Amino acid sequence: MASLPFGFSSLPRSSFRPTRNLKIRFSADRQALFNRIAPVYDNLNDLLSLGQHRIWKRMAVSWSGAKEGDDVLDICCGSGDLTFLLSERVGPHGKAAGLDFSNEQLLIASTRQKLRSKACYKNIKWMEGNALDLPFPDSSFDAVTIGYGLRNVVDRHRAMAEICRVLKPGSTVSVLDFNKSINHLSTTIQESMIDNIVVPVASGYGLENEYKYLKSSIKDFLTGNELEKLALEVGFSTAKHFEIGFGFMGNLLATR
């Protein structure tokens, strides 16, 4: 199991929203899903986005405002892409924590960490934990990121409230995810790409059913305006959502 930061022990795993297609009703089912896709997750991301996901992730980290010497947190960290980028921004005198509910993803993140030589990476800590009950005191972090995770939590209000709680006043969360467009044409194109590109490619890895949930999870997600409203409701002072990746992706920036 991945190492745990700041002296905390392993915590209960997150609860996740069910989807119609796969009839995932319990957090354990969604956790098992992400554990299954973990070995090919990074390769699929590169293939399906033509490498563009790396640009979007760099943008998300840059917009978080993380800087040299900061303490930062990446929630739903997966195999660690955003966490590594955060670590590079805070440098060897900062600290980065990556939290996820998938032990398989964390094991991959930990292995990637051991293979990298930059001094800043030594300060990354990995935690299997609950996005709805973050194991940190109030005002712990100078910046927080969450990539492709908020869409899946069962209680987004509570997740955002927890992020607001652990952020220091004046600090920012950067939320990267698929964009739920209010434009019918954009939505039609996005769904067509999932049906005709994403799922068929994933099926080549034996993961057709695991990726079918994607379309319904986007339908159940929030629009940019709704994300901004949610952030303000839980206590953030400002919130702005940006459409990126030709409108197929979105990034919410909310400052406590």
C-alpha positions as CSV (number, residue, x, y, z in Angstrom):
1,M,0.0,0.0,0.0
2,A,1.2,3.6,-0.7
3,S,2.8,5.5,2.1
4,L,0.6,7.9,4.1
5,P,1.4,11.5,4.8
6,F,1.5,13.7,7.9
7,G,1.1,10.7,10.2
8,F,-2.4,9.9,9.2
9,S,-3.7,6.4,9.0
10,S,-5.7,4.9,6.1
11,L,-9.2,6.4,5.9
12,P,-12.6,5.2,4.7
13,R,-13.0,5.3,0.9
14,S,-15.1,7.8,-1.0
15,S,-18.7,7.2,-1.9
16,F,-19.5,7.7,-5.6
17,R,-22.6,8.4,-7.7
18,P,-24.2,5.4,-9.5
19,T,-24.5,5.4,-13.3
20,R,-27.4,4.1,-15.3
21,N,-25.4,2.1,-17.8
22,L,-23.3,0.0,-15.4
23,K,-25.7,0.2,-12.4
24,I,-22.8,1.0,-10.0
25,R,-24.6,1.5,-6.7
26,F,-21.8,1.5,-4.2
27,S,-18.5,3.2,-3.7
28,A,-16.8,-0.2,-3.7
29,D,-18.0,-0.9,-7.2
30,R,-16.5,2.4,-8.5
31,Q,-13.4,1.8,-6.6
32,A,-13.0,-1.6,-8.2
33,L,-13.6,0.0,-11.6
34,F,-10.7,2.4,-11.1
35,N,-8.5,-0.3,-9.7
36,R,-9.2,-2.4,-12.9
37,I,-8.3,0.4,-15.3
38,A,-5.2,1.5,-13.3
39,P,-2.6,-0.5,-15.3
40,V,-3.5,1.1,-18.7
41,Y,-5.0,4.4,-17.4
42,D,-2.1,6.6,-18.5
43,N,-1.7,5.0,-21.9
44,L,-5.4,5.4,-22.6
45,N,-5.3,9.0,-21.6
46,D,-2.5,9.7,-24.0
47,L,-4.2,7.8,-26.8
48,L,-7.7,9.1,-26.4
49,S,-6.7,12.8,-26.0
50,L,-3.8,12.6,-28.4
51,G,-1.6,13.8,-25.5
52,Q,-3.7,16.9,-25.0
53,H,-4.6,15.9,-21.4
54,R,-1.0,16.8,-20.4
55,I,-1.5,20.4,-21.6
56,W,-4.9,20.7,-19.7
57,K,-3.3,19.3,-16.5
58,R,-0.4,21.8,-16.8
59,M,-2.9,24.6,-17.2
60,A,-4.9,23.4,-14.2
61,V,-1.8,23.3,-12.0
62,S,-0.6,26.7,-13.2
63,W,-4.0,28.3,-12.4
64,S,-4.0,26.8,-8.9
65,G,-1.4,29.5,-8.0
66,A,0.9,27.0,-6.3
67,K,4.4,28.5,-5.8
68,E,7.8,27.7,-4.3
69,G,7.7,26.4,-0.8
70,D,3.9,25.9,-0.6
71,D,2.0,23.0,0.9
72,V,-0.4,21.6,-1.8
73,L,-2.9,18.8,-2.2
74,D,-4.1,16.9,-5.2
75,I,-7.5,15.1,-4.6
76,C,-8.5,12.1,-6.7
77,C,-4.8,12.0,-7.7
78,G,-5.0,8.8,-9.7
79,S,-1.5,7.8,-10.9
80,G,-0.2,11.2,-9.9
81,D,0.1,13.5,-13.0
82,L,-1.2,16.6,-11.3
83,T,0.6,15.8,-8.1
84,F,4.0,15.6,-9.8
85,L,3.3,18.9,-11.6
86,L,2.3,20.5,-8.3
87,S,5.5,19.2,-6.7
88,E,7.6,20.8,-9.5
89,R,5.9,24.2,-8.7
90,V,6.5,24.0,-5.0
91,G,10.0,22.7,-5.3
92,P,12.1,20.8,-2.8
93,H,11.1,23.2,0.1
94,G,7.4,22.6,-0.5
95,K,5.2,19.6,0.2
96,A,2.7,17.8,-2.0
97,A,0.1,15.3,-1.0
98,G,-1.8,13.0,-3.4
99,L,-5.1,11.5,-2.2
100,D,-7.1,8.9,-3.9
101,F,-9.5,6.0,-3.1
102,S,-7.9,3.6,-5.5
103,N,-5.0,1.7,-4.0
104,E,-4.0,0.4,-7.4
105,Q,-3.7,3.9,-8.8
106,L,-1.7,4.9,-5.7
107,L,0.7,2.0,-6.1
108,I,1.4,3.1,-9.7
109,A,1.9,6.7,-8.5
110,S,4.3,5.6,-5.8
111,T,6.3,3.5,-8.4
112,R,6.5,6.5,-10.7
113,Q,7.8,8.6,-7.9
114,K,10.6,6.1,-7.2
115,L,11.7,6.2,-10.8
116,R,12.0,10.0,-10.9
117,S,15.1,11.8,-9.8
118,K,14.0,15.4,-9.1
119,A,14.6,16.4,-5.5
120,C,11.1,17.9,-5.2
121,Y,9.5,14.5,-5.8
122,K,10.9,13.2,-2.5
123,N,8.4,15.4,-0.7
124,I,5.4,13.8,-2.3
125,K,3.2,11.7,0.0
126,W,0.4,9.4,-1.2
127,M,-2.8,8.6,0.8
128,E,-5.7,6.3,0.2
129,G,-8.5,8.5,1.6
130,N,-12.0,10.0,1.4
131,A,-12.6,13.1,-0.7
132,L,-15.7,13.8,1.4
133,D,-13.8,13.7,4.7
134,L,-10.4,15.1,4.1
135,P,-7.9,14.1,6.9
136,F,-6.4,17.5,7.3
137,P,-6.9,20.5,9.7
138,D,-8.6,23.7,8.6
139,S,-6.5,26.0,6.5
140,S,-3.8,23.4,5.7
141,F,-3.0,24.1,2.1
142,D,-1.8,26.9,-0.2
143,A,-3.4,25.3,-3.3
144,V,-5.6,22.3,-4.1
145,T,-6.2,20.5,-7.4
146,I,-8.7,17.9,-8.4
147,G,-8.6,16.4,-11.9
148,Y,-11.5,14.3,-13.2
149,G,-12.7,13.5,-9.7
150,L,-15.5,15.9,-8.7
151,R,-17.7,14.5,-11.4
152,N,-17.7,11.1,-9.7
153,V,-18.2,11.9,-6.0
154,V,-21.7,11.3,-4.7
155,D,-21.9,14.6,-2.7
156,R,-20.2,17.4,-4.6
157,H,-21.4,20.0,-2.2
158,R,-19.7,18.2,0.7
159,A,-16.5,17.6,-1.4
160,M,-16.3,21.3,-2.3
161,A,-17.0,22.3,1.3
162,E,-14.1,20.1,2.5
163,I,-11.8,21.6,-0.1
164,C,-12.8,25.1,1.1
165,R,-12.2,24.1,4.7
166,V,-8.6,22.8,4.1
167,L,-7.5,25.7,1.9
168,K,-5.9,28.7,3.5
169,P,-7.8,32.0,3.1
170,G,-7.0,33.6,-0.2
171,S,-5.9,30.3,-1.8
172,T,-7.3,28.6,-4.8
173,V,-8.7,25.2,-5.9
174,S,-8.4,24.3,-9.6
175,V,-11.0,21.7,-10.7
176,L,-10.3,20.1,-14.1
177,D,-12.9,17.8,-15.7
178,F,-15.1,17.1,-18.7
179,N,-17.2,20.1,-19.6
180,K,-21.0,19.7,-19.4
181,S,-21.9,22.1,-22.2
182,I,-25.2,23.8,-22.6
183,N,-24.7,23.9,-26.3
184,H,-26.6,21.1,-28.0
185,L,-24.1,20.7,-30.9
186,S,-21.1,20.5,-28.5
187,T,-22.9,17.9,-26.4
188,T,-23.8,15.8,-29.5
189,I,-20.2,15.9,-30.7
190,Q,-18.9,15.0,-27.2
191,E,-21.3,12.0,-26.9
192,S,-20.5,10.8,-30.4
193,M,-16.8,10.9,-29.6
194,I,-17.3,8.8,-26.5
195,D,-19.5,6.3,-28.3
196,N,-17.4,6.0,-31.5
197,I,-13.9,6.6,-30.3
198,V,-13.4,6.3,-26.5
199,V,-15.4,3.1,-25.9
200,P,-14.1,1.3,-29.0
201,V,-10.5,2.1,-28.1
202,A,-11.1,1.1,-24.5
203,S,-12.6,-2.2,-25.6
204,G,-9.3,-3.0,-27.3
205,Y,-7.9,-3.0,-23.8
206,G,-10.7,-5.2,-22.5
207,L,-12.3,-2.2,-20.8
208,E,-15.4,-1.5,-22.8
209,N,-17.9,-1.7,-19.9
210,E,-15.5,0.3,-17.6
211,Y,-15.6,3.3,-20.0
212,K,-19.3,3.2,-20.9
213,Y,-20.0,5.0,-17.6
214,L,-18.3,8.1,-18.9
215,K,-21.2,9.5,-21.0
216,S,-23.7,9.1,-18.2
217,S,-21.4,10.6,-15.6
218,I,-21.0,13.8,-17.8
219,K,-24.8,14.0,-18.2
220,D,-25.1,13.9,-14.4
221,F,-22.4,16.5,-13.9
222,L,-22.8,20.2,-13.4
223,T,-22.5,23.0,-16.0
224,G,-19.9,25.7,-15.6
225,N,-22.5,28.1,-14.2
226,E,-23.7,25.4,-11.7
227,L,-20.1,24.7,-10.6
228,E,-19.5,28.4,-10.0
229,K,-22.8,28.6,-8.0
230,L,-21.8,25.5,-5.9
231,A,-18.4,27.0,-5.1
232,L,-19.9,30.2,-3.8
233,E,-22.6,28.3,-1.8
234,V,-19.9,26.4,0.2
235,G,-18.0,29.5,1.1
236,F,-15.6,30.4,-1.7
237,S,-15.3,34.1,-2.2
238,T,-14.9,34.0,-6.0
239,A,-15.5,31.3,-8.7
240,K,-15.0,31.2,-12.4
241,H,-15.3,28.3,-14.9
242,F,-13.4,28.2,-18.1
243,E,-14.1,26.0,-21.1
244,I,-10.9,24.5,-22.6
245,G,-10.0,21.8,-25.1
246,F,-12.5,23.2,-27.7
247,G,-15.2,23.2,-25.0
248,F,-15.0,19.5,-24.3
249,M,-13.1,20.1,-21.0
250,G,-13.6,22.7,-18.3
251,N,-11.7,24.2,-15.4
252,L,-13.2,25.8,-12.3
253,L,-11.1,28.2,-10.3
254,A,-12.5,29.0,-6.9
255,T,-10.7,31.2,-4.3
256,R,-11.4,30.9,-0.6
